[in-house]
Amino acid sequence: MTKHERIVRAFLAAMEEGDLATAAAYLAGQPEFVFPGNRRMNDLAAIDAAVGRRYRRIRKRIEMVDVAGSDAEAIVHVHGTLFGEWPDGTPFEGIRFIDRFRIEEGRIVSQMVWNDAGEAILARGKV
């Protein structure tokens, strides 16, 4: 496992646990997060609040990590599926996701998120 993969995995684990202070330690000064629908954020507390409105609980089952770049700068793609519970407690699993991280000098400077959660919500009829 590369150092870049370790950074990303540690960041994702901290976010899943709601440990924003630990997650923030992996970030550059002004990181950019882009979510489906081109929703842009740069504050972990706002991200955590938005996730809390959409899911009761959500986790990532990482199936593959691709790392490209140098020791100083890298792009990390994380592929897998989401599982957890919708706000009403109904469980879900198997929702595809890809996250693209850009890392510079050991810090995450951006994360772009793609997933099929919106389609899963539509399929449930809970828009």
Contacts in CASP RR format, 6 or more apart in sequence:
PFRMAT RR
TARGET T0000
AUTHOR 0000-0000-0000
METHOD contacts of the structure
MODEL  1
MTKHERIVRAFLAAMEEGDLATAAAYLAGQPEFVFPGNRRMNDLAAIDAA
VGRRYRRIRKRIEMVDVAGSDAEAIVHVHGTLFGEWPDGTPFEGIRFIDR
FRIEEGRIVSQMVWNDAGEAILARGKV
1 9 0 8 1.000
2 67 0 8 1.000
2 74 0 8 1.000
3 71 0 8 1.000
3 106 0 8 1.000
4 67 0 8 1.000
4 74 0 8 1.000
4 76 0 8 1.000
4 101 0 8 1.000
4 103 0 8 1.000
4 106 0 8 1.000
5 65 0 8 1.000
5 67 0 8 1.000
5 76 0 8 1.000
7 26 0 8 1.000
7 76 0 8 1.000
7 103 0 8 1.000
7 106 0 8 1.000
7 107 0 8 1.000
7 108 0 8 1.000
8 65 0 8 1.000
8 76 0 8 1.000
8 78 0 8 1.000
8 99 0 8 1.000
8 101 0 8 1.000
8 103 0 8 1.000
8 108 0 8 1.000
9 62 0 8 1.000
9 65 0 8 1.000
10 22 0 8 1.000
10 26 0 8 1.000
11 23 0 8 1.000
11 26 0 8 1.000
11 27 0 8 1.000
11 101 0 8 1.000
11 108 0 8 1.000
12 60 0 8 1.000
12 62 0 8 1.000
12 78 0 8 1.000
12 99 0 8 1.000
14 20 0 8 1.000
14 22 0 8 1.000
14 23 0 8 1.000
14 26 0 8 1.000
15 23 0 8 1.000
15 44 0 8 1.000
15 47 0 8 1.000
15 48 0 8 1.000
16 58 0 8 1.000
16 59 0 8 1.000
16 60 0 8 1.000
18 48 0 8 1.000
20 44 0 8 1.000
20 45 0 8 1.000
20 48 0 8 1.000
23 44 0 8 1.000
24 44 0 8 1.000
26 107 0 8 1.000
26 108 0 8 1.000
27 44 0 8 1.000
27 107 0 8 1.000
27 108 0 8 1.000
27 109 0 8 1.000
28 104 0 8 1.000
28 105 0 8 1.000
28 107 0 8 1.000
28 108 0 8 1.000
28 109 0 8 1.000
29 107 0 8 1.000
30 42 0 8 1.000
31 42 0 8 1.000
31 107 0 8 1.000
31 108 0 8 1.000
31 109 0 8 1.000
31 110 0 8 1.000
31 111 0 8 1.000
32 40 0 8 1.000
32 42 0 8 1.000
32 109 0 8 1.000
32 110 0 8 1.000
32 111 0 8 1.000
33 40 0 8 1.000
33 41 0 8 1.000
33 42 0 8 1.000
33 47 0 8 1.000
33 110 0 8 1.000
33 111 0 8 1.000
33 112 0 8 1.000
33 113 0 8 1.000
34 40 0 8 1.000
34 110 0 8 1.000
34 111 0 8 1.000
34 112 0 8 1.000
34 113 0 8 1.000
35 41 0 8 1.000
35 50 0 8 1.000
35 113 0 8 1.000
36 113 0 8 1.000
36 114 0 8 1.000
36 115 0 8 1.000
36 117 0 8 1.000
36 118 0 8 1.000
39 50 0 8 1.000
41 47 0 8 1.000
41 50 0 8 1.000
51 58 0 8 1.000
52 87 0 8 1.000
53 87 0 8 1.000
54 87 0 8 1.000
54 117 0 8 1.000
55 84 0 8 1.000
55 85 0 8 1.000
55 86 0 8 1.000
55 87 0 8 1.000
56 84 0 8 1.000
56 85 0 8 1.000
56 86 0 8 1.000
56 87 0 8 1.000
56 88 0 8 1.000
56 89 0 8 1.000
57 84 0 8 1.000
57 85 0 8 1.000
58 82 0 8 1.000
58 83 0 8 1.000
58 84 0 8 1.000
58 85 0 8 1.000
59 82 0 8 1.000
59 83 0 8 1.000
59 84 0 8 1.000
60 78 0 8 1.000
60 80 0 8 1.000
60 81 0 8 1.000
60 82 0 8 1.000
60 97 0 8 1.000
61 80 0 8 1.000
61 81 0 8 1.000
61 82 0 8 1.000
61 83 0 8 1.000
61 93 0 8 1.000
61 94 0 8 1.000
62 78 0 8 1.000
62 79 0 8 1.000
62 80 0 8 1.000
63 79 0 8 1.000
63 80 0 8 1.000
63 81 0 8 1.000
64 78 0 8 1.000
64 79 0 8 1.000
64 80 0 8 1.000
65 76 0 8 1.000
65 77 0 8 1.000
65 78 0 8 1.000
65 79 0 8 1.000
66 76 0 8 1.000
66 77 0 8 1.000
66 79 0 8 1.000
67 74 0 8 1.000
67 75 0 8 1.000
67 76 0 8 1.000
68 74 0 8 1.000
68 75 0 8 1.000
69 75 0 8 1.000
72 104 0 8 1.000
72 105 0 8 1.000
73 102 0 8 1.000
73 103 0 8 1.000
73 104 0 8 1.000
73 105 0 8 1.000
74 102 0 8 1.000
74 103 0 8 1.000
75 100 0 8 1.000
75 101 0 8 1.000
75 102 0 8 1.000
75 103 0 8 1.000
76 100 0 8 1.000
76 101 0 8 1.000
76 103 0 8 1.000
77 98 0 8 1.000
77 99 0 8 1.000
77 100 0 8 1.000
77 101 0 8 1.000
78 97 0 8 1.000
78 98 0 8 1.000
78 99 0 8 1.000
78 101 0 8 1.000
79 97 0 8 1.000
79 98 0 8 1.000
80 96 0 8 1.000
80 97 0 8 1.000
80 98 0 8 1.000
81 93 0 8 1.000
81 94 0 8 1.000
81 95 0 8 1.000
81 96 0 8 1.000
81 97 0 8 1.000
82 92 0 8 1.000
82 93 0 8 1.000
82 94 0 8 1.000
82 95 0 8 1.000
82 96 0 8 1.000
82 97 0 8 1.000
82 115 0 8 1.000
82 117 0 8 1.000
83 91 0 8 1.000
83 92 0 8 1.000
83 93 0 8 1.000
83 94 0 8 1.000
83 95 0 8 1.000
84 91 0 8 1.000
84 92 0 8 1.000
84 93 0 8 1.000
85 91 0 8 1.000
85 92 0 8 1.000
86 92 0 8 1.000
86 121 0 8 1.000
86 124 0 8 1.000
86 126 0 8 1.000
88 126 0 8 1.000
90 124 0 8 1.000
92 120 0 8 1.000
95 115 0 8 1.000
95 116 0 8 1.000
95 117 0 8 1.000
95 120 0 8 1.000
96 115 0 8 1.000
96 116 0 8 1.000
97 113 0 8 1.000
97 114 0 8 1.000
97 115 0 8 1.000
97 116 0 8 1.000
98 113 0 8 1.000
98 114 0 8 1.000
98 115 0 8 1.000
99 111 0 8 1.000
99 112 0 8 1.000
99 113 0 8 1.000
99 114 0 8 1.000
100 110 0 8 1.000
100 111 0 8 1.000
100 112 0 8 1.000
100 114 0 8 1.000
101 108 0 8 1.000
101 110 0 8 1.000
101 111 0 8 1.000
102 108 0 8 1.000
102 109 0 8 1.000
102 110 0 8 1.000
102 111 0 8 1.000
103 109 0 8 1.000
121 127 0 8 1.000
END
